[in-house]
Amino acid sequence: MIEIKSPEQLAGMRAAGLVVAEIHEVMRAAIVPGATPLDLDVIARRELAARGATSNFLGYGGFPATVCVSVNDVVVHGIPDATPFRDGDVVSLDFGAVLDGWHGDAAVTVPVGEVPDDVARLLVDCDDALWSGITAMKSGRRVRDIGTAIEKTIEARGDYGIVEEYGGHGIGTAMHMDPHVMNYRTRQRGPKLVPGLCLAVEPMITLGGPETHVLADEWTVKTDDGSWAAHFEHSIAVTPEGPWVLTALDGGAARLAELGVPAAAARRG
Ligand code: MG
């Protein structure tokens, strides 16, 4: 079942997305040498409560925290612990919220202090791949077009591993809904993108191979070859005016303008 939102329901999705965007900003500012993943969980709990929102991560399948913190060769689903961030680390922050029954979900990977050039490029290229996927989210196109755009961007940028075991998803009255959104070109074209469809798009790439494994904690996903990984995600609505990046503070307006794509945010905020 694919959930299609009315314009009024999309306003609810945007409110939830803004809560996610705002809390992401607070957490990002706290990613400094010596801070710990557990600090980010404390911040997330406090900021959710301050906004009357709740966590969609905490308790999901038994997940013990409000945020996934994945450092260096951890791709996704890192459980916050007390290991301090060190200069040169890369930290992926995956965090979502529920407001008035509507879910938002976003992720970003940030460097701690200075990182080598190839690592800095990994982050830029993964983020650019996400945004190329977003530009494909025009009404009338297909879910496959998103993965195709992501894969093309990644392949044009370098010899990265594209993680295939995990991908994006529909989002709305639940965090994970149909359809699944692959980060690579698929044979099946997938459902049509229609106004009111909301998707979380989330490419994951590595500096090495695409193979991953799950640790004994049953959550932490690491690369098999120890290569470092990046993960970027936004929740986006398809609208007649273009993609509306629900979890971006500006609705995606600035970035989509750079990419020459009409953005719903220009009219909707
Ligand atoms: Mg997600």
Boltz pocket constraint, residues with backbone or C-beta under 6 A from the ligand:
constraints:
  - pocket:
      binder: B
      contacts: [[A, 105], [A, 106], [A, 167], [A, 168], [A, 169], [A, 200], [A, 202], [A, 233]]
      max_distance: 6.0
